[in-house]
Amino acid sequence: MAQRVIVHLADEDPIVAEIERIPDPGDSYIRVIDPRREDGKPVQYLKEGSAAVIFPMHRISSIEILTEGMAKEEEITFFREELG
């Protein structure tokens, strides 16, 4: 089962993708599936239609692992309180 993550690359905007497994401390690379920007748009430095990318671990500053609830889009609504 794929796990949704946010990958923070050195000197680049973070990307959202899926990974098959969480990398081990000794891994030298990470393979991500369906890479995209956080707003869902394509990553500018990847060729259009790229289904998977392998990044060397020395380029990654951190990886955020999202839970099921965080991975789903949530609607944010604003409301105004009535002042008495």
C-alpha positions in Angstrom: 0.0 0.0 0.0 1.4 3.4 -1.0 2.0 6.0 1.6 1.5 9.7 0.8 4.4 12.0 1.7 5.7 15.5 1.3 9.4 15.5 0.1 11.4 18.6 1.0 14.3 18.8 -1.5 17.3 21.0 -1.0 16.8 24.4 -2.7 13.5 23.3 -4.3 9.8 23.6 -3.4 8.4 20.6 -1.6 6.6 18.0 -3.7 3.7 15.6 -2.8 4.1 12.0 -3.9 3.4 8.4 -2.9 6.1 5.9 -1.8 5.9 2.1 -1.5 7.8 2.0 1.8 9.4 4.4 4.2 13.1 4.6 3.5 15.6 2.9 5.8 18.5 4.9 7.4 21.0 3.1 5.0 19.1 3.9 1.8 20.9 6.0 -0.7 17.8 7.0 -2.8 14.0 7.2 -2.6 11.6 6.3 -5.3 8.5 8.5 -5.4 5.3 7.8 -7.5 3.1 10.5 -9.1 5.2 13.6 -8.0 3.4 16.9 -8.0 3.5 20.3 -6.3 1.5 20.8 -3.2 -1.2 22.7 -5.2 -1.5 19.6 -7.5 0.3 21.2 -10.5 3.1 19.4 -12.3 6.7 19.8 -11.0 8.4 22.2 -13.3 11.7 20.5 -13.6 10.3 17.0 -14.4 9.2 16.0 -17.8 5.4 16.0 -18.3 4.0 12.5 -17.8 6.7 11.3 -15.4 5.1 8.6 -13.3 8.0 8.0 -10.9 11.2 9.6 -9.9 14.3 8.4 -8.0 15.9 11.1 -5.8 19.3 10.6 -4.1 18.9 10.9 -0.3 21.6 13.6 -0.1 19.3 16.0 -1.9 16.4 15.4 0.6 16.3 17.6 3.7 13.2 16.0 5.2 10.2 13.7 4.4 6.7 14.3 5.9 4.6 11.2 6.2 0.9 12.0 6.0 -1.8 10.1 7.7 -5.0 9.0 5.9 -6.9 11.9 7.4 -4.2 14.5 6.4 -4.0 13.1 2.9 -7.6 13.8 2.1 -8.6 17.3 0.9 -10.5 19.2 3.6 -12.8 22.1 3.0 -11.8 25.1 5.1 -14.7 27.5 5.8 -14.6 30.9 7.5 -17.3 32.3 9.7 -18.0 35.6 11.3 -19.0 35.8 15.0 -21.8 38.1 15.8 -20.7 40.8 18.2 -23.3 41.6 20.8 
